[in-house]
């Protein structure tokens, strides 16, 4: 539970920081964060070649989602956050979590879902304003 709270608070802090720094290209920043969070698993699992391989593939997948989300469609970027949150939750079912920090799945998935939901709400809000 504590990891989930910390993940939520971390997501809110990220959002607030980017609201303060208005000159930053938020789409690019959120894309970079999505790309980096995939590679955290690679860093945790480098000592196990099997896990390293699986995590390298997932990291590359999220890197491309982030890239195409930045370049083409915000919904791809948003879906990347939700997909990464799902990856965090199912990771323990497909791989050994012994190399990950304790409760990393709950922390990271909560952060991903918080940021993804925020980006979806902003996208929806901008869509509503454009129709008015």
C-alpha positions as CSV (number, residue, x, y, z in Angstrom):
1,X,0.0,0.0,0.0
2,X,2.8,2.4,0.9
3,X,4.4,1.8,-2.6
4,X,1.1,2.7,-4.2
5,X,0.9,5.9,-2.3
6,X,4.5,6.8,-3.1
7,X,3.8,6.0,-6.8
8,X,0.7,8.2,-6.8
9,X,2.5,11.1,-5.1
10,X,5.4,10.7,-7.5
11,X,3.1,10.9,-10.5
12,X,1.4,14.0,-9.1
13,X,4.8,15.6,-8.4
14,X,5.9,15.0,-12.0
15,X,2.6,16.5,-13.3
16,X,3.0,19.6,-11.0
17,X,6.6,20.1,-12.0
18,X,5.7,20.2,-15.7
19,X,2.8,22.6,-14.9
20,X,5.3,24.9,-13.2
21,X,7.8,24.8,-16.1
22,X,5.3,25.9,-18.8
23,X,8.0,26.4,-21.5
24,X,8.9,22.8,-21.7
25,X,7.5,20.6,-24.5
26,X,5.4,18.4,-22.3
27,X,4.6,15.9,-24.9
28,X,8.3,15.2,-25.4
29,X,9.0,15.1,-21.7
30,X,6.2,12.6,-21.0
31,X,7.5,10.6,-24.0
32,X,11.0,10.6,-22.5
33,X,9.7,9.4,-19.1
34,X,7.8,6.6,-20.8
35,X,10.9,5.5,-22.7
36,X,13.1,5.6,-19.5
37,X,10.7,3.7,-17.3
38,X,10.9,0.7,-19.7
39,X,14.7,0.7,-19.4
40,X,14.6,0.6,-15.6
41,X,13.7,-3.1,-15.8
42,X,16.7,-3.6,-18.0
43,X,19.0,-2.1,-15.3
44,X,17.5,-4.2,-12.6
45,X,17.8,-7.5,-14.5
46,X,21.1,-7.2,-16.3
47,X,22.6,-10.1,-14.2
48,X,20.0,-12.7,-15.6
49,X,20.3,-13.1,-19.3
50,X,16.8,-14.4,-19.8
51,X,15.1,-11.6,-17.8
52,X,17.5,-9.1,-19.4
53,X,16.4,-10.2,-22.9
54,X,12.7,-10.0,-22.0
55,X,13.1,-6.6,-20.4
56,X,15.2,-5.3,-23.3
57,X,12.4,-6.2,-25.7
58,X,9.7,-4.5,-23.5
59,X,11.9,-1.5,-23.1
60,X,12.4,-1.1,-26.9
61,X,8.6,-1.6,-27.3
62,X,7.9,1.3,-24.9
63,X,10.7,3.4,-26.5
64,X,8.9,3.1,-29.9
65,X,5.5,3.8,-28.3
66,X,7.0,7.0,-26.8
67,X,8.6,8.0,-30.1
68,X,5.4,7.5,-32.1
69,X,3.4,9.1,-29.4
70,X,5.5,12.2,-29.5
71,X,5.7,12.4,-33.3
72,X,2.2,11.3,-34.4
73,X,-0.5,10.8,-31.8
74,X,-0.9,11.7,-28.2
75,X,-3.2,8.7,-27.7
76,X,-0.3,6.4,-28.5
77,X,1.7,8.1,-25.7
78,X,-1.2,7.8,-23.3
79,X,-1.8,4.1,-24.2
80,X,1.9,3.6,-23.5
81,X,1.5,4.7,-19.9
82,X,-1.5,2.4,-19.4
83,X,0.2,-0.5,-21.1
84,X,3.3,0.0,-19.0
85,X,1.2,0.0,-15.9
86,X,-0.4,-3.3,-17.0
87,X,3.1,-4.6,-17.7
88,X,4.1,-3.7,-14.1
89,X,1.1,-5.6,-12.7
90,X,1.6,-8.8,-14.8
91,X,5.4,-8.9,-14.6
92,X,5.3,-11.1,-11.5
93,X,3.2,-13.6,-13.5
94,X,5.7,-13.9,-16.4
95,X,9.1,-13.3,-14.8
96,X,11.0,-13.7,-11.5
97,X,10.7,-10.5,-9.5
98,X,13.6,-11.3,-7.2
99,X,15.9,-8.8,-8.9
100,X,13.4,-5.9,-8.7
101,X,13.1,-3.6,-5.6
102,X,10.3,-4.7,-3.2
103,X,6.9,-3.5,-4.2
104,X,8.2,-2.0,-7.4
105,X,5.2,-3.3,-9.4
106,X,2.7,-1.4,-7.3
107,X,4.8,1.8,-7.2
108,X,5.5,1.9,-10.9
109,X,2.0,0.9,-12.0
110,X,0.4,3.5,-9.8
111,X,2.8,6.2,-11.2
112,X,2.0,5.0,-14.8
113,X,-1.7,5.0,-14.3
114,X,-1.7,8.4,-12.6
115,X,0.3,10.1,-15.4
116,X,-1.7,8.2,-18.1
117,X,-5.0,9.3,-16.6
118,X,-3.8,12.9,-16.3
119,X,-2.7,12.9,-20.0
120,X,-6.0,11.4,-21.0
121,X,-8.0,14.0,-19.1
122,X,-5.9,16.8,-20.6
123,X,-6.4,15.4,-24.1
124,X,-10.1,15.1,-23.5
125,X,-10.3,18.7,-22.1
126,X,-8.4,20.1,-25.1
127,X,-10.8,18.2,-27.4
128,X,-13.8,19.6,-25.6
129,X,-12.4,23.2,-25.8
130,X,-11.7,22.7,-29.6
131,X,-15.3,21.8,-30.2
132,X,-16.7,24.9,-28.4
